[in-house]
Amino acid sequence: MDSGAPDPSANGTLRDARAVRELGRGGHTVAAVCLGVIFVAGFVCNVAVLLVFARFQSLWTPINLILLNIVVSDVLVCVFGTPFSFAASVYGRWLIGTHGCRWYGFANSLFGIVSLVSFAILSFERYCTILCYSKADISDYRKAWLSIACCWLYSLFWTLPPLFGWSSYGPEGPGTTCSVQWHQHSPGNVSYVICLFIFCLLLPLLLMVFCYSKILIAIRGAAKINQTTAQRRETHVMLMVVSMVACYLLCWMPYGIVALIAMFGRAGLIGPTASIIPSILAKSSTVLNPIIYVLFNNQFYRCFMTLIRCGSDPQDHHSLHTLQSSPAAAAAAHQPEDPQEVNATPPGSPGLSDHFTPELVFTLICTNNIKKKCTKIIII
C-alpha cells in the first residue's frame, strides 16, 4: 500500500476518532500530567540503568544483554512515543498529521512487542539455567545476541503488516495517541488484531507463567530440604515472580482486553476515558520495568549503589559461588551424605550464574535418596 495515497479506511478512522474525542479539557489535562510523569520517570530510570551497565563491566553477561534490550526498547518509547502523546494531550489533538500517526503507531508497537518478547525469553533462559544441568561458556554471547535479534525480527514480523495493508495504524481513543485500528470491524483488521493478541501478548504471558511456575516448584522442593535458608529464598523469588507477572498483566493486558471488546462489542461501548487508560498503563511499563527487572537483580543493585557512592566495581568484593558442570560436582552428586549445600566451584570461578543470571547464584543440594539426585536451587 502506498503510504502517500489517500486511504479511505484511514479517513473513516479519523472520523471515528473525532466522534469520540469529547474527552474534555480536564480529561486531557489529567492524561498530559500522567504522560509527563511517565516520560520523566521512565527516561531517568532507564538512562540510569544504561549508565550502570556502561560503568560496570561485570554486568556485561549474556542474560544481562536481554535485560539491556528491554531497557533500550523502553528508552526508545520514552524518546519516540511518550513526548508526542504528551504534547497531543496538552493541545487536545494529534499534532503531527496522518503520516506521523502511522509512524508513531508502528514505532511504539515495535518497541512494545520487543519488550514483551524479551520478558518471555528472559523467563525461558532462567528456566533453562535453573532446571537444565549443563555447562555454561561465559565467553559465548552468541545465544544472547541471537535471542535479541529474534526479538526484533519477531516484532517487525507483526508490526510491518499494517503498513502494507493488513490492518492499519491510526488515531485511537480521544485522538491523542495512535495505534492499530482495533475499533474497525473489517475482516482483515479483525484477523490481525486476533493474531496480535495471541502471538504477541498471550503466548509470551503463558511462557512466563510456565517458566516461573516451574522455577517456584523447584525452589519449594528445595525449601523442604533446607528449612533455614531455602524458605527465605523462596519468599524472595516468589515476590520477584509475582511482581514480574503482575507488572505484565497491569501494563499490557488492559490494552489487549479493551481492543477485543471494542472489536467484538457493540459500537460505542468503549468511550474516550476507557480507551486512553490502557494506553497510559502500557507506557507506564517504561517506569516499572527497570525497577522490577533490574532492582531484583542483586548484582545490579550493588553496582547501582556503588555508582551513587562513587565506589569501585562491587564484583571485586562479592565473589559469586556458582554451579558448574564439573567432575567435582558430579562426584558430590553421588556421595551418600545427608542433605547439605555444596559449593561446586571455588569463589570467583565462572559458572552458570555468570553466564545466564548473575542475580541467581546456584548451589548444589545433594540428597541421600535412591537415585542420589542433585537439585539446584536459587540463592538471591
N, C-alpha and C positions, 0 to 999 in steps of 0.2 A: 504494500500500500504506500502510495506517495504521501509523505507526511506534509507536503506543502499544498496538496489539493484539498478542497473543501470536503469535509466529512459530514454527511447528513446525520449519522448517528452521534457525532460529536456535537453538532448543533442542537440535536434533541437533548443531549446531555446537559448542555448549557442552559436550555430552557427549564429542564427538570431541576437543575441546581438553583436557578433563580426562584423557582417556585417554593423551595424550602429554605431560602436564605433569611427568612424572618427570625433570625436568632435574637435580634435586639442588640442595642449598644451595650447594655450591661453584660449580655452573654459573650459578646466579642471581647469585652474588656477582661472578663474572667479567663477566657481562653488565652488571651495575649499574656496575662500575668503568669498563668501556668506554663505556657510555652517559653516565656522568658526565663523563668526559674529553671526549667528543664535544660534550656540551652546553656546557661551559665554553669550550672552544677555538672551537667554531663560533660561539657568541654573541659572544665577544670579537673574533674576526676579522671577522665581518660588521658588527658595530657600528662597528669601526674604519674599515671601508670606507665606511659611511654618514657617519661624521664627516669623512672626507677629501672625500667628494662635497659635503657641506654647506659645508666650509671653502673649497674652490677652485672658483670659477665656471668656470674654464677646462675643467673636466671635464664640464660640462653640454653635451655634444654628443649628437646623435641616437643614435649607436650605443652610447654610454655609458649611455643610458637603458635599453637592453636588458640591459647588464651590471648596472645598478641593479635591474632587475626580477628578475634571478637572485638578487641579494643580498637583496632584500625577501622573496622566497619562502623563502630559506634561514633568514632571521630568524624568519619565521612558523613554520617547522618547529621551530626551537630553542625557541620560546615555547609553541606549542600541541601539540607532538609529543613531543620527547625527554624533557621532565620527567615526563610521565605514564608512559612506558615505563620510565624510570629508577626511579620510585617503585614501579612494579609489580615490577620485578626485585628491588628491596630487600626487599619483602614476600613475593615469590614468588607473587603472584597479582594479577589485574586488580582495580583498586580503585574504579573509577567506574561500574560497572554496565553493563547492556546498551546503554542509550541513549548513555552516554558512549563505549562501544566503537564504536558506529556513527558517532558524531560524529568520533571520533579517526580511524577508517579513512577517512571521507570527506575530512576536512581534510588529512590527510597525503598522501593520493592526489592531491588537488587541487594542493597546493603542489609535490609531486614532479613531476607532469606539466608544470606551468608551467615548472619549471627545465629539464626535458628538451626541451620545445618551444623554449624560449628559446635553448638551446645550438644547435639546428638553425637557427633564424632568424639567430643571430649568425654562424654559418658561411656562410649564404647571403648575408648582407649584405656580408661580407668578400669573398666570391667575386664578387659583382656590382661591388663597388668596384674590385677589382684588375683584373678581366678585362673589364669593360664600360667603354668610354671615353665618359664623359658628364659634363656639367657638374653640379655639386652646389650646392644652395642651403643654406647653413649656417644660415639662419634658418627653414628649414622642418622642423619637428619632427613634422609630421602623420604621416609614414610610420612613424616610430619609435613614436609613441603608438598608431597603428593596429596595428602588429605586437604591441605589448604587450597591447592589448585582444583581439586574436585569440588570443594565448597563453592568456589566462584563459578566454575563451569556449570555446576548443577543449578545455581541461582540464575545464571544467564539463560540456561535452557528454559526456565519457567518465566522469566521476565521479558525476554525478547519478543515472544509471540504477539502480545498486544500492539507492538509497533508494526506488525506485518499483517494484521487483520483478524487474528484470533482474539476476540475481545478488544478493548481499547483502554487508554488512560484518559482521565478527565476529572473535572471537579467532583468532589464528594461532600456530603453533609451541607453545611451552610455556605459552601463555595470558597472557603479559605484554605483548603487543602486539596490535593489531587491524588488519585489512586486508580486502581482498576475499577471499571464501571460496574460495580456489583449490583446496582439498582436497575440495570437493564435486563430485560427478560428474553432476549434473542437466544436461539439455540446455541450459537457459538459462545456467547457470553456465559450462559448457564454452565456449559460443559467446562469452560476454562476455570470458572470460579470453583466448581466442584473439584477439579483436578488440583487446583492450587491449595484448597483446604486439605485435601487428603495427603498430597505428596510433600507439601512444604510446611504444614502445621501439625497435622495429626500424626504422621509417621515419625517425625523427629521426637514428638512428645512420647509416643509409645516406646520408642527405642530408649529414651531417657528413663522412663519408668521401669522398663525391663532391666536395664543395666544396673541402675541404682538399687532396685529391689534385690537383685542377686548379691550385690555388694553388702547390703544390710543383713541379708540372711547369713552370709559368710561371717560377718563380724559378730552377729548374735550367737552363732555356733561357737566362735572362739571365746566369747564372753562367758560361756558355761564352763570353759576350761580354766580361765584365769579371771576370777571374780574381782581381783583387786585393781587391775589396770584396764582390761578389755571393756568392761562396762562403761568406764569413763570415756573411752574412745568411741564406743558405740553411740553414746549420747551425743558426742561432738559430731560424728559423721551423720547421725540422724538429723541433727539440726541443719547441717550443711545441705543434705539431700532435700529435706523439706523446703528449705529456703530457695534452692535452685528450681525445684518443680513449681513451687508457689509463684515465684517471680515469672516463670514462663507462662503459667496459666493467667496470672493477673495482667500481664502486659499484652499478650497476644491472643488468648482465647476469646476475649470480648469482641475483638475485631472480626475474627472468623465467624462467631455466632451472629453478630449483627449483620454481617454480609449475607449469611444464609437466610436470616429472617427477612431481610429486605428483598432478597431474590425470590423466595418462595412464599412469603406472606402477602397479605393484601396491600394494595397501593396506599402509601401514606402512613403505614404502620410505624416506620422508623422516622421520627422527627429530627429537626436540626440538632437538638441537645443530645439525643440518643446516638446520633451519628458522629458528633465531634468528640465525645468522651472516649470511645475506643481508640481514636487516632492519637489523642493525648496520652493515653495509657501506653500505647505502643512506643511512642517517643520517650516515655519515662524509663524504658529499658536501658537507655544510654546512661542513666544515672545509677540504676540498680545493678547493672551487670558488673561494673568494676568493683562495686562494694561487695557483692556476694561471691563472684567468681574469683576475685583476687584476694580479698582480705581473709577468706577462709583458707588461703594458701599461707601456711605459717612461714615458709621461707620468704615469700614476697613481703609479708607483713614485717618481718625482721629487717629486710632491706629497706622498706619504706620508712620505718622508724629510724634506721641508721642514716638515711638520706636527710631526714629532718634534723638529726643531731650532727650532721656533717661528719659522720664516722667512716670507718673503713668497711670493706665488704664483710658482712657477718658470716659468710661462708667459711672465712678463715678461722672463725671461733666456734662454729657449730658444725662439727663433722656429722655426716649422715651415716647411720648404721643401716646398711641396706642388705637386701637379699639378692644373692646371685646364684645362678645355676652352676654349682661348683662341686668338686669331689667332696669337699668338707661338708657342704650342705647335704649331699646325698648320703654321706656316712652318718651324719646326725639323724637323718630320717629313719635309719634302720637300727639305731641304738635302742635297746629295751630299757627306757628310762621313764621316770614319772613325767607328767605334763610340766613343761617348763619352756621358758623363752630362750632361744638360741640365736645369737648374732652370727649369721652365716659368713659375714665378711668383716674385716677389721675396720675401725673408724677411718673415714675418708676414702674407702675403696669404692670404685664405681660399681653401680649395680642397677637393678630395675628402677628404683625410685629416681636415680639420677637421669635415667633415660626417659621415663614417662612422667612421673609425678613427684617432683621434689617435695611437695607438701605431704605426700603419703610415703612414710618410711616403713619398710616392712621388716618384720621379724618372723622367725620360723617357730611355730608351735608344734612340737613333736609329741604325739600322743601314743601311749603304750596300748594300742589296740591290736586286733588280729592282723590287719593289713599294714599296721605301722605307718599310717599316712601322716603327712605333714600338712598342716593348714596354715596358710598365710593370713595374717590379719593386718589391719592398718594401725599405725601409730601416728596420730596427728600432732 
